[in-house]
Every structure is written in structure tokens, then in C-alpha cells.
Amino acid sequence: MSFNTVFFGWNRSIPGREEMSATHFQEFIQYLTGRQNGGEIQSFDAVLLNSHGGNLNGFFLIRGEPSKLGALVSSDEWEQHMTRAAMHLDGSGAVAGVTGDLLTKRMQTWQGLIPS
């Protein structure tokens, strides 16, 4: 299944590991900036959500061509970042998704499967 976005979100820093989270946050931004400058991703947004009592308090939304994003999330460097994040973030995880033309295609597939 093709995807052109990756959503990486988290709840909060594990108590006592806030410094590790702050350092890794900056390093992950540098990593994504390097991937963007190298043409491996199109863009990314880092988002910190206002307090709301939920369990999603921040995320990165990474956009790119399906094949390049597939290579990104299959890389050892990506896996290292995800493993590090799991060591200092509560509820961290990444999931692929679609926007734009791929969203339209996915919705057409979904609509075509709705029973009459």
C-alpha cells in the first residue's frame, strides 16, 4: 500500500528523561532537515499541541514521494531514531498515511467497497 506521509507522534517525555527528549528532538529536526535538503523527503512539520488532557501532545508530519518515504522508514538511521524515542517518550509511534492524490485514490477505493 502506497503512502506519502509519515506521522510520528508521542504523549510526553518519560519522567526523568526530559533532557534526553529535548536533545533528541533537536537531533531529529536536524536529521529531517538533512533528508529534506538531500531530496529524500519533501517537507516536514513539527507540532507541539496545547494541553488538552489527551495522550497525543506532539507529532512530526513528514511528506514525500512514496518510494523515498518507504526507503526512509526502512533505513537503519530511522530505526535508531524510533528506538531512541521509545526510550524517552511515552506513547511514541510512527504510522504511514496519505494526502493529496493518494488520499483521493484511497477514498475512491473505500467508496467502491461500500455495499449497495
PASEBA-1860 file (N, C-alpha, C; in nm, 3 decimals):
! residues 116
1> MSFNTVFF> 0.085/-0.118/0.000/0.000/0.000/0.000/0.089/0.123/0.000 ~ 0.063/0.211/-0.091/0.142/0.332/-0.108/0.107/0.436/-0.001 ~ 0.207/0.513/0.040/0.184/0.622/0.134/0.275/0.738/0.099 ~ 0.231/0.860/0.131/0.312/0.978/0.104/0.328/1.068/0.226 ~ 0.289/1.018/0.342/0.315/1.088/0.468/0.352/0.986/0.575 ~ 0.430/1.032/0.670/0.458/0.954/0.790/0.428/1.045/0.908 ~ 0.348/0.993/0.998/0.308/1.064/1.121/0.383/0.998/1.236 ~ 0.467/1.075/1.304/0.537/1.025/1.422/0.490/1.108/1.541
9> GWNRSIPG> 0.419/1.044/1.635/0.362/1.117/1.748/0.403/1.058/1.881 ~ 0.375/1.133/1.986/0.408/1.091/2.123/0.317/1.160/2.222 ~ 0.315/1.104/2.342/0.238/1.162/2.451/0.323/1.266/2.525 ~ 0.426/1.218/2.594/0.510/1.308/2.675/0.643/1.240/2.702 ~ 0.736/1.318/2.753/0.863/1.260/2.796/0.839/1.173/2.919 ~ 0.910/1.064/2.926/0.905/0.981/3.045/0.969/1.062/3.158 ~ 0.905/1.071/3.275/0.962/1.149/3.384/1.108/1.109/3.413 ~ 1.191/1.210/3.424/1.334/1.189/3.447/1.415/1.182/3.319
17> REEMSATH> 1.347/1.177/3.205/1.418/1.167/3.076/1.391/1.289/2.987 ~ 1.350/1.399/3.048/1.317/1.519/2.972/1.437/1.574/2.895 ~ 1.555/1.574/2.957/1.674/1.625/2.889/1.705/1.540/2.766 ~ 1.692/1.409/2.780/1.714/1.319/2.667/1.615/1.351/2.555 ~ 1.490/1.377/2.591/1.389/1.412/2.491/1.422/1.542/2.420 ~ 1.462/1.642/2.497/1.494/1.772/2.437/1.611/1.760/2.339 ~ 1.712/1.686/2.377/1.829/1.666/2.290/1.789/1.590/2.164 ~ 1.715/1.483/2.182/1.676/1.402/2.066/1.582/1.478/1.973
25> FQEFIQYL> 1.496/1.561/2.029/1.405/1.643/1.947/1.487/1.728/1.850 ~ 1.589/1.796/1.901/1.674/1.879/1.816/1.751/1.795/1.713 ~ 1.800/1.680/1.755/1.873/1.593/1.663/1.780/1.538/1.555 ~ 1.655/1.508/1.589/1.561/1.456/1.491/1.525/1.565/1.389 ~ 1.511/1.689/1.435/1.488/1.800/1.342/1.607/1.814/1.247 ~ 1.728/1.803/1.299/1.847/1.810/1.213/1.847/1.695/1.112 ~ 1.812/1.576/1.157/1.804/1.458/1.070/1.705/1.483/0.957 ~ 1.583/1.529/0.991/1.482/1.553/0.889/1.521/1.668/0.796
33> TGRQNGGE> 1.583/1.770/0.849/1.631/1.881/0.766/1.733/1.830/0.665 ~ 1.823/1.744/0.709/1.920/1.684/0.619/1.854/1.601/0.511 ~ 1.750/1.524/0.548/1.678/1.443/0.449/1.604/1.533/0.350 ~ 1.552/1.645/0.399/1.483/1.739/0.310/1.583/1.805/0.215 ~ 1.694/1.851/0.268/1.796/1.913/0.184/1.854/1.815/0.082 ~ 1.856/1.688/0.116/1.905/1.585/0.025/1.800/1.533/-0.072 ~ 1.677/1.584/-0.065/1.571/1.543/-0.155/1.506/1.410/-0.120 ~ 1.536/1.357/-0.002/1.477/1.230/0.039/1.334/1.245/0.091
41> IQSFDAVL> 1.302/1.364/0.142/1.164/1.397/0.181/1.132/1.534/0.121 ~ 1.004/1.561/0.104/0.964/1.691/0.050/0.961/1.797/0.159 ~ 0.903/1.762/0.274/0.890/1.860/0.383/0.851/1.787/0.511 ~ 0.855/1.862/0.620/0.807/1.810/0.748/0.762/1.925/0.834 ~ 0.669/1.895/0.924/0.623/1.990/1.025/0.641/1.926/1.161 ~ 0.693/2.002/1.255/0.699/1.962/1.395/0.588/2.038/1.467 ~ 0.505/1.966/1.543/0.389/2.027/1.609/0.387/1.987/1.756 ~ 0.377/2.086/1.843/0.353/2.063/1.985/0.211/2.111/2.014
49> LNSHGGNL> 0.129/2.024/2.067/-0.011/2.057/2.093/-0.028/2.123/2.229 ~ -0.126/2.211/2.240/-0.159/2.271/2.369/-0.213/2.164/2.462 ~ -0.199/2.186/2.592/-0.251/2.091/2.691/-0.400/2.072/2.669 ~ -0.443/1.943/2.668/-0.583/1.915/2.642/-0.630/1.789/2.714 ~ -0.544/1.727/2.792/-0.584/1.609/2.869/-0.579/1.479/2.790 ~ -0.537/1.485/2.665/-0.530/1.365/2.582/-0.392/1.301/2.587 ~ -0.374/1.198/2.507/-0.246/1.126/2.509/-0.164/1.147/2.382 ~ -0.198/1.248/2.303/-0.116/1.292/2.190/-0.083/1.438/2.215
57> NGFFLIRG> 0.044/1.466/2.239/0.084/1.602/2.273/0.186/1.662/2.178 ~ 0.231/1.584/2.082/0.322/1.636/1.980/0.338/1.536/1.868 ~ 0.376/1.588/1.751/0.398/1.499/1.638/0.481/1.566/1.530 ~ 0.538/1.484/1.446/0.601/1.528/1.322/0.516/1.472/1.209 ~ 0.489/1.553/1.108/0.424/1.507/0.986/0.526/1.524/0.874 ~ 0.567/1.412/0.817/0.672/1.409/0.716/0.607/1.374/0.583 ~ 0.638/1.453/0.479/0.579/1.432/0.348/0.687/1.397/0.247 ~ 0.651/1.312/0.151/0.747/1.277/0.048/0.689/1.182/-0.054
65> EPSKLGAL> 0.770/1.151/-0.153/0.731/1.054/-0.255/0.725/0.916/-0.191 ~ 0.627/0.835/-0.230/0.612/0.704/-0.167/0.739/0.620/-0.162 ~ 0.810/0.609/-0.271/0.930/0.523/-0.271/1.038/0.578/-0.179 ~ 1.052/0.710/-0.175/1.155/0.770/-0.089/1.117/0.760/0.058 ~ 0.989/0.775/0.090/0.946/0.758/0.229/0.960/0.613/0.272 ~ 0.931/0.521/0.181/0.949/0.379/0.212/1.094/0.348/0.245 ~ 1.186/0.407/0.168/1.328/0.387/0.195/1.367/0.452/0.328 ~ 1.311/0.569/0.357/1.342/0.638/0.481/1.305/0.553/0.602
73> VSSDEWEQ> 1.180/0.505/0.605/1.134/0.431/0.723/1.191/0.290/0.729 ~ 1.258/0.247/0.624/1.324/0.116/0.624/1.472/0.127/0.659 ~ 1.520/0.248/0.676/1.664/0.269/0.699/1.703/0.241/0.844 ~ 1.828/0.205/0.861/1.882/0.183/0.995/1.878/0.311/1.077 ~ 1.903/0.425/1.012/1.904/0.554/1.083/1.765/0.586/1.139 ~ 1.660/0.561/1.058/1.522/0.582/1.106/1.493/0.491/1.225 ~ 1.529/0.364/1.212/1.506/0.268/1.320/1.578/0.310/1.448 ~ 1.697/0.363/1.433/1.771/0.411/1.550/1.696/0.526/1.617
81> HMTRAAMH> 1.644/0.619/1.538/1.568/0.731/1.596/1.441/0.681/1.665 ~ 1.371/0.586/1.606/1.248/0.535/1.666/1.278/0.458/1.795 ~ 1.388/0.384/1.796/1.427/0.310/1.917/1.467/0.407/2.028 ~ 1.544/0.509/1.993/1.580/0.611/2.092/1.456/0.678/2.149 ~ 1.362/0.713/2.061/1.241/0.781/2.105/1.163/0.695/2.205 ~ 1.157/0.565/2.180/1.086/0.475/2.270/1.151/0.469/2.408 ~ 1.279/0.504/2.415/1.350/0.501/2.543/1.322/0.624/2.630 ~ 1.270/0.733/2.569/1.247/0.853/2.649/1.110/0.916/2.630
89> LDGSGAVA> 1.029/0.862/2.538/0.895/0.916/2.516/0.789/0.812/2.549 ~ 0.686/0.855/2.620/0.572/0.770/2.648/0.478/0.776/2.528 ~ 0.437/0.660/2.480/0.339/0.654/2.373/0.389/0.698/2.238 ~ 0.516/0.677/2.209/0.568/0.717/2.078/0.535/0.612/1.973 ~ 0.517/0.658/1.851/0.492/0.565/1.742/0.482/0.638/1.609 ~ 0.508/0.564/1.502/0.501/0.619/1.367/0.402/0.536/1.285 ~ 0.330/0.605/1.199/0.234/0.538/1.111/0.234/0.610/0.976 ~ 0.220/0.533/0.870/0.215/0.588/0.736/0.073/0.634/0.704
97> GVTGDLLT> 0.062/0.730/0.614/-0.069/0.780/0.574/-0.065/0.839/0.434 ~ -0.177/0.894/0.393/-0.188/0.951/0.259/-0.249/1.091/0.264 ~ -0.209/1.173/0.168/-0.266/1.305/0.144/-0.274/1.325/-0.007 ~ -0.333/1.436/-0.048/-0.333/1.474/-0.189/-0.394/1.367/-0.280 ~ -0.325/1.340/-0.392/-0.375/1.245/-0.491/-0.393/1.106/-0.433 ~ -0.303/1.065/-0.344/-0.317/0.932/-0.284/-0.439/0.925/-0.192 ~ -0.473/1.036/-0.128/-0.595/1.040/-0.047/-0.718/1.020/-0.136 ~ -0.720/1.089/-0.248/-0.831/1.076/-0.342/-0.843/0.931/-0.389
105> KRMQTWQG> -0.731/0.870/-0.425/-0.732/0.730/-0.469/-0.782/0.637/-0.359 ~ -0.733/0.659/-0.235/-0.775/0.574/-0.122/-0.924/0.589/-0.096 ~ -0.976/0.712/-0.103/-1.119/0.733/-0.081/-1.202/0.668/-0.191 ~ -1.155/0.671/-0.315/-1.226/0.606/-0.425/-1.232/0.455/-0.402 ~ -1.121/0.398/-0.357/-1.120/0.255/-0.326/-1.219/0.224/-0.216 ~ -1.217/0.305/-0.110/-1.308/0.285/0.003/-1.454/0.296/-0.041 ~ -1.483/0.400/-0.118/-1.620/0.420/-0.163/-1.666/0.307/-0.255 ~ -1.575/0.252/-0.335/-1.608/0.143/-0.422/-1.639/0.013/-0.347
113> LIPS> -1.598/0.004/-0.223/-1.622/-0.115/-0.144/-1.743/-0.106/-0.051 ~ -1.808/0.009/-0.051/-1.928/0.025/0.032/-2.040/-0.059/-0.028 ~ -2.100/-0.147/0.051/-2.209/-0.231/-0.002/-2.327/-0.145/-0.045 ~ -2.387/-0.184/-0.154/-2.505/-0.110/-0.205/-2.630/-0.148/-0.129
END
